[in-house]
């Protein structure tokens, strides 16, 4: 990559969603956080107050701006936050140095989420919070800290199921795509970047991949397919 191309890579990537969809996402995310705080206030407190976990704001961004992303799906949301909370609590207890504990908590949370197929980026903030808020959460006891995270995540999921499915053009959750038997070869068609841009505009929802990245993915897939064909011995 030359220097000019390097500088161009800092330009903002355009979002292929309509202004109406962007407004919907903002209203939906704000409404979800409002309803989450109200729900936490009225749930049984059992002697200790149920707090809103700050990382739920980042989760709301994914849930309502990119609801079709694999990172926004139910298992990613709930599993990611719970796994990260456990990682954060463990690191806070086992590692006395806060800076080291913070790094270990985030790193182990990322690793565990990938191993358990529940990668959800905002959850790493939950792991960090368990370390930085050590005195607050450990004063409650680890069981209560996990209960707070679980309550936040489950209520956020219920709100995402209700709100996203009320909005036109959205379907939440998305079904996982199962591997299928390759279809019979079709006539070869070459896609251009303009075709990808048009297709993205037809999906009026935020997809967490840019037009340029999608074109690069398509190019790499074509190269791999060509290499596979070249490797087949000619009979």
VOBA-1610 file (N, C-alpha, C; in pm, whole numbers, padded with zeros to 5 digits, always signed):
BEGIN
Unk+00085-00120+00000Unk+00000+00000+00000Unk+00088+00124+00000Unk+00066+00215-00096Unk+00145+00337-00099Unk+00089+00436+00003Unk+00164+00548+00023Unk+00128+00642+00129Unk-00007+00708+00101Unk-00035+00737-00026Unk-00162+00800-00061Unk-00279+00708-00028Unk-00265+00581-00060Unk-00369+00484-00028Unk-00385+00468+00122Unk-00270+00474+00192Unk-00273+00463+00338Unk-00354+00578+00398Unk-00332+00700+00348Unk-00406+00815+00400Unk-00555+00804+00367Unk-00587+00753+00247Unk-00727+00738+00209Unk-00800+00638+00299Unk-00725+00544+00357Unk-00790+00444+00442Unk-00846+00505+00569Unk-00806+00630+00601Unk-00858+00697+00720Unk-00989+00769+00693Unk-01030+00775+00566Unk-01156+00840+00534Unk-01272+00760+00593Unk-01378+00828+00635Unk-01492+00753+00692Unk-01557+00664+00587Unk-01598+00547+00631Unk-01669+00455+00542Unk-01817+00492+00542Unk-01873+00501+00426Unk-02014+00539+00416Unk-02102+00423+00463Unk-02212+00457+00530Unk-02308+00358+00576Unk-02418+00345+00471Unk-02449+00222+00435Unk-02542+00195+00326Unk-02687+00191+00374Unk-02717+00258+00487Unk-02854+00259+00538Unk-02919+00393+00508Unk-03050+00393+00497Unk-03123+00515+00467Unk-03130+00604+00591Unk-03154+00734+00573Unk-03170+00824+00689Unk-03280+00778+00784Unk-03390+00726+00728Unk-03500+00679+00813Unk-03455+00565+00902Unk-03378+00472+00845Unk-03330+00357+00922Unk-03233+00402+01031Unk-03151+00501+01001Unk-03058+00553+01102Unk-03133+00617+01218Unk-03240+00690+01186Unk-03321+00751+01291Unk-03389+00643+01375Unk-03440+00540+01309Unk-03501+00428+01381Unk-03403+00365+01479Unk-03280+00346+01432Unk-03179+00282+01517Unk-03152+00365+01642Unk-03140+00497+01624Unk-03114+00584+01739Unk-03229+00584+01838Unk-03351+00595+01786Unk-03468+00595+01875Unk-03483+00461+01945Unk-03461+00352+01870Unk-03474+00218+01929Unk-03370+00196+02039Unk-03246+00235+02011Unk-03141+00216+02111Unk-03165+00297+02237Unk-03204+00425+02219Unk-03233+00508+02336Unk-03351+00458+02415Unk-03455+00414+02345Unk-03573+00360+02413Unk-03539+00233+02490Unk-03454+00150+02431Unk-03416+00025+02498Unk-03342+00052+02629Unk-03251+00148+02628Unk-03177+00179+02751Unk-03271+00238+02856Unk-03364+00324+02812Unk-03463+00379+02906Unk-03545+00267+02969Unk-03594+00174+02887Unk-03675+00065+02939Unk-03592-00030+03027Unk-03465-00048+02992Unk-03378-00132+03073Unk-03360-00073+03213Unk-03335+00056+03221Unk-03317+00120+03353Unk-03445+00111+03436Unk-03560+00130+03371Unk-03688+00121+03443Unk-03712-00022+03493Unk-03682-00121+03407Unk-03702-00260+03447Unk-03614-00296+03565Unk-03490-00250+03564Unk-03399-00281+03674Unk-03446-00216+03804Unk-03510-00101+03795Unk-03560-00034+03915Unk-03674-00111+03980Unk-03758-00176+03895Unk-03878-00239+03948Unk-03863-00388+03971Unk-03749-00446+03935Unk-03724-00587+03969Unk-03698-00600+04118Unk-03725-00718+04176Unk-03694-00738+04319Unk-03546-00714+04345Unk-03517-00628+04444Unk-03379-00589+04470Unk-03308-00679+04571Unk-03380-00746+04655Unk-03323-00843+04752Unk-03212-00781+04836Unk-03231-00656+04877Unk-03134-00593+04967Unk-03024-00516+04898Unk-02992-00546+04773Unk-02889-00475+04698Unk-02949-00423+04568Unk-02908-00301+04532Unk-02967-00238+04415Unk-02916-00301+04286Unk-03010-00323+04193Unk-02972-00369+04060Unk-02924-00250+03979Unk-02800-00256+03931Unk-02739-00146+03857Unk-02744-00174+03708Unk-02745-00067+03627Unk-02730-00086+03484Unk-02581-00099+03453Unk-02546-00197+03375Unk-02407-00220+03336Unk-02377-00129+03216Unk-02274-00047+03229Unk-02246+00055+03127Unk-02223-00004+02989Unk-02168-00125+02983Unk-02140-00186+02852Unk-02268-00220+02776Unk-02385-00214+02842Unk-02511-00238+02772Unk-02540-00129+02670Unk-02484-00009+02690Unk-02501+00097+02591Unk-02432+00059+02461Unk-02313-00001+02472Unk-02244-00048+02351Unk-02319-00164+02288Unk-02376-00251+02371Unk-02456-00361+02317Unk-02577-00308+02243Unk-02638-00201+02295Unk-02755-00143+02229Unk-02719-00091+02091Unk-02598-00039+02077Unk-02554+00009+01946Unk-02554-00104+01845Unk-02502-00220+01885Unk-02501-00336+01796Unk-02642-00389+01773Unk-02721-00399+01879Unk-02853-00462+01870Unk-02948-00384+01780Unk-02932-00250+01778Unk-03029-00169+01704Unk-02972-00101+01580Unk-02840-00090+01571Unk-02780-00036+01449Unk-02733-00147+01356Unk-02705-00265+01411Unk-02661-00378+01329Unk-02725-00507+01381Unk-02859-00513+01382Unk-02927-00630+01441Unk-02906-00759+01364Unk-02865-00749+01237Unk-02844-00870+01156Unk-02700-00920+01163Unk-02616-00850+01237Unk-02477-00892+01251Unk-02469-01020+01336Unk-02378-01112+01302Unk-02359-01231+01388Unk-02321-01194+01532Unk-02256-01079+01550Unk-02213-01038+01683Unk-02328-00989+01770Unk-02446-00967+01709Unk-02561-00913+01782Unk-02661-01020+01824Unk-02637-01144+01791Unk-02736-01249+01813Unk-02747-01289+01961Unk-02859-01353+02000Unk-02886-01378+02142Unk-02774-01446+02219Unk-02717-01554+02165Unk-02611-01623+02238Unk-02488-01533+02253Unk-02460-01454+02152Unk-02346-01363+02161Unk-02370-01259+02271Unk-02491-01206+02277Unk-02524-01103+02376Unk-02517-01158+02519Unk-02595-01260+02547Unk-02604-01311+02685Unk-02478-01389+02722Unk-02437-01482+02636Unk-02317-01561+02665Unk-02193-01475+02674Unk-02181-01377+02585Unk-02063-01291+02585Unk-02049-01213+02715Unk-02159-01154+02761Unk-02152-01075+02885Unk-02125-01163+03007Unk-02188-01281+03014Unk-02167-01367+03131Unk-02025-01423+03134Unk-01976-01470+03020Unk-01840-01523+03014Unk-01738-01414+03050Unk-01760-01295+02998Unk-01668-01185+03026Unk-01673-01143+03173Unk-01792-01144+03231Unk-01803-01110+03373Unk-01727-01210+03459Unk-01740-01338+03425Unk-01667-01441+03501Unk-01516-01422+03485Unk-01472-01394+03362Unk-01329-01371+03339Unk-01280-01252+03418Unk-01358-01144+03419Unk-01319-01024+03492Unk-01312-01047+03641Unk-01411-01115+03697Unk-01411-01144+03841Unk-01293-01232+03879Unk-01265-01334+03798Unk-01153-01424+03828Unk-01021-01349+03826Unk-01002-01264+03726Unk-00875-01189+03717Unk-00861-01090+03832Unk-00973-01028+03872Unk-00968-00933+03984Unk-00928-01001+04114Unk-00972-01126+04132Unk-00939-01200+04255Unk-00797-01255+04251Unk-00756-01307+04135Unk-00628-01379+04126Unk-00508-01288+04100Unk-00532-01170+04043Unk-00420-01082+04005Unk-00431-00953+04085Unk-00339-00928+04178Unk-00351-00810+04265Unk-00320-00678+04196Unk-00237-00679+04091Unk-00200-00555+04023Unk-00312-00515+03925Unk-00377-00399+03946Unk-00496-00363+03866Unk-00470-00356+03716Unk-00356-00299+03674Unk-00330-00286+03530Unk-00315-00423+03465Unk-00241-00511+03531Unk-00223-00647+03478Unk-00357-00721+03478Unk-00434-00706+03585Unk-00563-00772+03594Unk-00657-00723+03483Unk-00652-00592+03453Unk-00738-00536+03348Unk-00704-00597+03212Unk-00575-00602+03180Unk-00533-00661+03053Unk-00567-00807+03044Unk-00544-00880+03153Unk-00574-01023+03154Unk-00724-01048+03143Unk-00805-00962+03205Unk-00950-00980+03200Unk-01003-00963+03058Unk-00959-00857+02991Unk-01006-00832+02855Unk-00954-00941+02760Unk-00825-00975+02772Unk-00768-01078+02685Unk-00834-01212+02703Unk-00856-01252+02827Unk-00918-01383+02852Unk-01064-01382+02811Unk-01132-01268+02825Unk-01271-01259+02781Unk-01281-01278+02630Unk-01194-01212+02556Unk-01194-01226+02410Unk-01168-01372+02371Unk-01070-01434+02435Unk-01037-01573+02405Unk-01155-01665+02434Unk-01214-01651+02552Unk-01325-01738+02591Unk-01447-01719+02501Unk-01475-01594+02466Unk-01590-01570+02378Unk-01570-01636+02243Unk-01447-01632+02192Unk-01422-01698+02063Unk-01431-01849+02075Unk-01378-01905+02184Unk-01385-02049+02204Unk-01528-02098+02218Unk-01614-02014+02278Unk-01753-02054+02303Unk-01848-01999+02197Unk-01793-01942+02090Unk-01873-01889+01979Unk-01976-01786+02025Unk-01936-01699+02118Unk-02028-01594+02164Unk-01957-01458+02164Unk-01880-01433+02059Unk-01806-01307+02051Unk-01903-01189+02042Unk-01890-01098+02137Unk-01975-00978+02144Unk-01887-00866+02198Unk-01832-00780+02111Unk-01732-00682+02153Unk-01765-00601+02278Unk-01889-00552+02297Unk-01915-00476+02420Unk-01891-00554+02548Unk-01893-00687+02540Unk-01875-00768+02660Unk-01735-00753+02720Unk-01636-00719+02637Unk-01502-00699+02690Unk-01501-00585+02791Unk-01589-00486+02771Unk-01602-00377+02869Unk-01659-00428+03000Unk-01743-00531+02994Unk-01796-00591+03117Unk-01683-00655+03198Unk-01594-00725+03128Unk-01478-00785+03196Unk-01392-00677+03262Unk-01369-00569+03188Unk-01287-00459+03242Unk-01355-00395+03362Unk-01486-00380+03356Unk-01560-00319+03465Unk-01549-00402+03593Unk-01546-00533+03577Unk-01535-00619+03695Unk-01401-00602+03766Unk-01300-00557+03691Unk-01170-00532+03752Unk-01164-00390+03808Unk-01202-00291+03729Unk-01192-00152+03772Unk-01293-00118+03880Unk-01408-00187+03877Unk-01508-00168+03982Unk-01497-00274+04089Unk-01375-00317+04113Unk-01349-00429+04204Unk-01414-00410+04341Unk-01392-00293+04401Unk-01442-00271+04536Unk-01595-00271+04539Unk-01655-00212+04437Unk-01801-00204+04432Unk-01864-00341+04414Unk-01816-00415+04314Unk-01880-00543+04283Unk-01841-00653+04381Unk-01717-00652+04425Unk-01677-00759+04517Unk-01732-00736+04657Unk-01767-00609+04686Unk-01837-00583+04812Unk-01975-00647+04813Unk-02034-00662+04695Unk-02164-00727+04684Unk-02153-00879+04689Unk-02036-00931+04651Unk-02022-01076+04634Unk-02032-01112+04488Unk-01955-01212+04447Unk-01948-01244+04304Unk-02082-01294+04251Unk-02161-01361+04337Unk-02291-01411+04290Unk-02382-01294+04251Unk-02383-01189+04334Unk-02468-01075+04304Unk-02418-01000+04181Unk-02286-00992+04167Unk-02230-00925+04049Unk-02272-00997+03921Unk-02267-01131+03923Unk-02309-01207+03806Unk-02460-01193+03783Unk-02537-01186+03890Unk-02682-01168+03878Unk-02714-01034+03810Unk-02639-00929+03846Unk-02660-00797+03785Unk-02633-00804+03635Unk-02521-00867+03596Unk-02487-00878+03454Unk-02591-00961+03381Unk-02631-01073+03442Unk-02731-01160+03377Unk-02863-01086+03360Unk-02906-01012+03461Unk-03032-00937+03451Unk-03025-00834+03340Unk-02914-00762+03332Unk-02895-00663+03225Unk-02901-00728+03088Unk-02829-00840+03072Unk-02820-00905+02942Unk-02954-00966+02899Unk-03023-01033+02991Unk-03149-01098+02957Unk-03257-00994+02924Unk-03266-00888+03003Unk-03364-00784+02974Unk-03332-00717+02841Unk-03202-00692+02815Unk-03163-00633+02687Unk-03203-00723+02571Unk-03190-00854+02588Unk-03230-00948+02484Unk-03380-00943+02461Unk-03459-00942+02568Unk-03605-00937+02554Unk-03648-00809+02484Unk-03585-00698+02517Unk-03616-00572+02451Unk-03578-00576+02304Unk-03463-00636+02273Unk-03419-00645+02133Unk-03516-00731+02052Unk-03564-00839+02112Unk-03662-00925+02044Unk-03791-00849+02014Unk-03835-00769+02109Unk-03960-00696+02091Unk-03943-00578+01995Unk-03843-00494+02019Unk-03830-00370+01943Unk-03790-00397+01799Unk-03689-00482+01777Unk-03642-00505+01640Unk-03750-00568+01553Unk-03829-00658+01610Unk-03931-00723+01529Unk-04054-00637+01508Unk-04063-00524+01577Unk-04170-00428+01551Unk-04132-00332+01439Unk-04003-00318+01412Unk-03957-00224+01310Unk-03960-00290+01172Unk-04006-00219+01070Unk-04013-00278+00935Unk-03875-00311+00879Unk-03866-00422+00809Unk-03741-00461+00744Unk-03642-00530+00834Unk-03680-00556+00959Unk-03586-00621+01052Unk-03639-00759+01091Unk-03545-00847+01119Unk-03578-00982+01167Unk-03473-01019+01270Unk-03518-01039+01394Unk-03424-01071+01501Unk-03484-01181+01588Unk-03407-01287+01616Unk-03267-01309+01575Unk-03257-01364+01433Unk-03136-01360+01381Unk-03109-01418+01251Unk-03075-01565+01268Unk-03123-01648+01176Unk-03092-01791+01182Unk-02948-01814+01136Unk-02880-01904+01205Unk-02744-01940+01163Unk-02750-02014+01031Unk-02660-01981+00942Unk-02655-02044+00810Unk-02581-02177+00821Unk-02649-02283+00786Unk-02588-02416+00792Unk-02516-02447+00661Unk-02402-02515+00669Unk-02331-02554+00547Unk-02419-02643+00459Unk-02417-02616+00331Unk-02500-02693+00239Unk-02413-02756+00131Unk-02471-02857+00068Unk-02401-02920-00044Unk-02386-02820-00157Unk-02268-02804-00212Unk-02248-02706-00318Unk-02343-02732-00435Unk-02409-02627-00486Unk-02501-02647-00599Unk-02426-02678-00727Unk-02500-02719-00827Unk-02439-02745-00957Unk-02382-02616-01015Unk-02271-02627-01086Unk-02208-02506-01140Unk-02306-02428-01229Unk-02309-02297-01207Unk-02393-02208-01286Unk-02306-02134-01386Unk-02366-02072-01486Unk-02286-01991-01579Unk-02204-01887-01503Unk-02080-01870-01542Unk-01990-01781-01470Unk-02033-01636-01484Unk-02048-01568-01372Unk-02085-01426-01370Unk-01981-01352-01290Unk-01931-01243-01343Unk-01833-01161-01272Unk-01904-01044-01207Unk-01890-01034-01076Unk-01948-00921-01004Unk-01848-00806-01000Unk-01899-00685-01009Unk-01817-00566-00994Unk-01853-00498-00863Unk-01765-00405-00819Unk-01789-00339-00691Unk-01921-00262-00693Unk-01958-00209-00810Unk-02086-00138-00821Unk-02203-00230-00791Unk-02191-00359-00829Unk-02297-00455-00798Unk-02309-00476-00648Unk-02193-00485-00581Unk-02195-00502-00436Unk-02255-00380-00367Unk-02219-00261-00415Unk-02273-00138-00358Unk-02425-00133-00373Unk-02475-00174-00492Unk-02620-00175-00514Unk-02688-00274-00420Unk-02628-00393-00405Unk-02688-00495-00319Unk-02695-00448-00174Unk-02589-00379-00127Unk-02589-00328+00010Unk-02700-00227+00032Unk-02729-00145-00069Unk-02833-00044-00056Unk-02972-00106-00048Unk-02988-00227-00104Unk-03118-00293-00099Unk-03148-00346+00041Unk-03043-00374+00118Unk-03060-00421+00256Unk-03058-00298+00344Unk-03173-00247+00379Unk-03180-00120+00451Unk-03156-00141+00600Unk-03037-00190+00630Unk-02998-00213+00768Unk-02847-00211+00774Unk-02794-00171+00889Unk-02648-00162+00904Unk-02587-00301+00902Unk-02488-00320+00813Unk-02412-00444+00806Unk-02268-00408+00840Unk-02211-00482+00938Unk-02081-00440+00989Unk-01967-00484+00898Unk-01975-00445+00771Unk-01866-00463+00676Unk-01881-00354+00572Unk-01770-00291+00536Unk-01777-00182+00440Unk-01783-00237+00298Unk-01822-00148+00205Unk-01829-00187+00064Unk-01692-00233+00015Unk-01585-00161+00058Unk-01450-00198+00016Unk-01409-00332+00072Unk-01444-00357+00199Unk-01410-00486+00260Unk-01484-00600+00190Unk-01611-00576+00154Unk-01689-00679+00086Unk-01629-00711-00051Unk-01583-00607-00121Unk-01520-00629-00250Unk-01390-00709-00234Unk-01315-00680-00127Unk-01190-00752-00103Unk-01218-00898-00067Unk-01324-00921+00013Unk-01362-01058+00048Unk-01400-01135-00078Unk-01477-01072-00166Unk-01518-01137-00290Unk-01397-01170-00376Unk-01302-01077-00383Unk-01182-01099-00462Unk-01102-01217-00408Unk-01085-01221-00276Unk-01009-01330-00214Unk-01080-01464-00235Unk-01213-01464-00226Unk-01288-01588-00247Unk-01272-01638-00389Unk-01273-01546-00487Unk-01252-01585-00626Unk-01113-01644-00645Unk-01012-01582-00582Unk-00875-01632-00594Unk-00863-01772-00535Unk-00929-01794-00421Unk-00923-01927-00359Unk-00994-02031-00447Unk-01109-01992-00502Unk-01182-02085-00589Unk-01099-02118-00713Unk-01031-02017-00769Unk-00948-02041-00886Unk-00832-02134-00853Unk-00771-02112-00735Unk-00661-02198-00693Unk-00707-02342-00674Unk-00829-02360-00624Unk-00882-02495-00606Unk-00905-02563-00741Unk-00954-02484-00837Unk-00974-02540-00970Unk-00841-02576-01035Unk-00740-02490-01017Unk-00609-02515-01077Unk-00543-02639-01019Unk-00581-02671-00892Unk-00518-02786-00825Unk-00576-02919-00871Unk-00693-02914-00936Unk-00757-03038-00980Unk-00683-03090-01105Unk-00633-03213-01101Unk-00560-03267-01216Unk-00651-03283-01339Unk-00599-03249-01452Unk-00675-03260-01575Unk-00677-03405-01619Unk-00797-03459-01647Unk-00809-03601-01687Unk-00795-03614-01838
//
